[in-house]
Amino acid sequence: MPALLKKIMNKCNVMMFAAGLGTRLRPATNLNPKPVLPLNQIPLGYYALPYLDGLQIENFVVNTFHLPDQIHKLYKNTNLNIQFSDETDFIKGSGGGLKQAENKFNKNLPIVTMNADEIFFTAENNFLNAALNQHQNHSAIATLIVTEHPEAGHKFGAIWCEADKVIHIGKDKPNDTAKPWHFIGLQIVSPEILNGIDPNKESNIFYDVLIHLLKTMTVQIYPIKCDWYEVGNLTDYQSAKNEINENLKTKEIYKSHYQKLNRLPKSQLGDLTQ
């Protein structure tokens, strides 16, 4: 590990992936990109932001493709100092998107990547700092934030592990002892990972990059306990909204998260379902 990383353990870059088309939520996403769409009057693209509190963020980059001006406006409404990496010819995916933004990062710092439509609630508010420490102490190429989920390896692909070491990514169980974990859309990658990404084609950071490094480099997990919600289609969106509103009545982790979210600008759009 470079000496510089040891001195600034929790400084990092952040990459927010916001370039998707949101095809499963059409026609709502024909006019508005998915991160702008609201749930309980809060844009989906804001839900994960409170978990960045406490990090020393040197560079914060958001990538765009579909309706980029709306993404720009969404994040400029926050008090975060954000740069944008606009993909114009084609969507480059999580791998290609990272590569395109390479010159916007401090190349001596790890990159926290997060999807712009992830919704989860956890009492472990400092988990990203702890995961960054683990990532750098183990000289990992990637650290994936995961949780237990009954559909990991069934409805969803899974991160298959022996202890905290990732041995496979996908739906198929690689052996009898591997445990499936559910990826919640956040990970930490070392800047060296960018060296193996082709900037001229679409690529997925899992299936085109990390899966080829599992035998030679440290790819690990950082598990947290959380309530994670799928909102990629209208049925799951409605189910998530109903469950979240019920939990808001009784669960402190929901109340405290919404206190933070409510400090951000409210959406001017109506929720997808009333």
C-alpha positions, 0 to 999 in steps of 0.5 A, spaced: 500 500 500 502 506 498 505 510 504 500 516 502 494 512 503 496 510 510 496 517 512 490 519 509 486 513 511 479 516 510 480 520 504 476 518 498 473 519 491 466 518 490 463 516 483 455 516 483 452 512 477 446 516 474 447 514 467 442 509 466 435 509 462 431 506 467 427 502 462 423 498 467 420 504 470 417 507 463 414 511 461 415 515 467 423 515 465 421 517 458 421 525 461 425 524 467 431 520 469 430 515 474 434 519 480 430 525 479 423 521 480 421 521 487 419 516 493 415 520 498 417 526 495 424 525 496 428 524 489 431 517 489 438 520 487 438 523 494 437 517 498 444 514 499 447 521 500 446 521 508 451 515 508 457 519 505 457 524 512 463 523 515 467 521 509 473 526 507 471 527 499 476 530 495 472 529 488 465 527 487 463 525 480 456 523 477 456 520 471 450 522 466 447 519 459 439 520 459 437 527 460 443 529 463 441 536 464 436 534 470 441 530 473 446 536 473 440 540 476 438 535 481 445 534 484 447 542 484 441 543 488 445 540 494 451 543 498 456 538 495 461 540 490 460 535 484 463 534 478 459 531 472 462 526 467 457 526 461 457 520 457 454 522 450 455 516 444 453 510 449 452 508 456 459 506 458 456 502 464 459 502 471 466 500 468 467 504 462 463 510 466 469 509 472 474 509 466 471 515 463 471 519 469 479 517 471 482 524 470 477 527 475 479 523 481 485 523 485 489 517 483 492 516 490 485 515 493 480 509 493 474 510 489 467 509 493 462 508 488 454 508 489 448 507 484 444 513 484 437 509 485 439 505 492 434 505 497 436 502 504 436 503 511 441 502 517 443 503 524 450 503 522 451 510 519 459 510 519 459 503 515 463 507 509 469 509 514 469 502 517 469 499 510 474 504 507 479 502 513 478 495 512 479 496 504 486 499 505 488 495 511 487 489 506 490 492 500 484 490 496 482 491 489 475 492 491 470 491 497 463 490 496 458 493 501 453 487 502 447 485 506 443 478 507 437 477 503 433 471 502 433 472 494 440 473 493 442 467 488 435 467 486 431 473 484 438 477 484 445 475 483 449 474 489 456 475 491 458 468 493 464 468 499 468 464 503 468 468 510 469 475 507 473 473 501 469 473 494 470 467 490 464 468 485 459 473 482 452 471 479 446 466 481 450 460 480 452 457 487 460 455 486 460 450 491 457 447 497 460 452 502 459 458 499 455 463 502 451 468 498 450 476 500 446 481 496 450 487 494 447 494 495 450 498 490 456 501 494 463 498 493 470 501 494 475 500 489 482 502 488 484 506 483 489 501 480 482 497 477 482 503 472 488 500 468 484 494 466 478 497 463 477 499 456 475 506 455 472 505 448 466 500 450 461 499 455 463 494 461 460 492 467 465 493 473 463 486 476 462 481 470 467 484 465 473 486 471 472 484 478 470 477 476 477 476 472 481 478 478 478 474 484 484 469 483 489 474 483 487 480 487 483 481 494 476 482 492 472 482 499 465 484 502 463 489 508 457 486 511 452 491 514 445 489 517 440 494 513 433 494 510 434 494 502 428 496 497 428 494 490 425 500 486 426 498 479 419 497 477 412 500 478 410 493 483 416 493 487 416 501 487 409 501 490 411 495 495 417 499 497 413 505 498 408 502 503 413 498 507 417 504 508 411 508 510 409 503 515 416 503 518 416 510 519 411 510 524 415 505 529 423 504 526 428 509 529 433 508 523 427 510 518 425 516 522 433 519 523 434 517 515 428 521 513 430 527 518 437 528 514 433 527 507 428 532 509 434 537 509 435 536 502 430 540 496 424 536 496 422 534 489 417 538 485 414 531 481 409 527 484 410 520 486 409 515 481 404 512 485 399 515 490 
